[in-house]
């Protein structure tokens, strides 16, 4: 069986879950990650998983809208910049949630990000 650090497993699971909701063509991928989560106390992390999924859903929707809009007409550089900053800000919250899940499940691997 493959073994991912929990910070990676929950991230990949949430993204696969959204992809399945939106496109429905990745059941095998979703099951792969869901099976690995079975060994953990799901009740302990369920609200965190929901919060992480919501963050990824926001990014998916922003990027999806952006891609569809670009096909019709181009965004100004200001709008591209605003959206890039918004996506960055949303995703910054993801590290906090992922590390909180790792802490709850006693996984020693944590994700850190440093800018600058």
Secondary structure by P-SEA (a helix, b strand, c coil): cccccaaaaaaaaaaaaaaaacccccaaaaaaaaaaaccccccccaaaaaaaaaaaaaaaaaaaaaaaaaaaccccaaaaaaaaaaaaaaaaaaaaaaaaaaaaacccbbbbbbcc
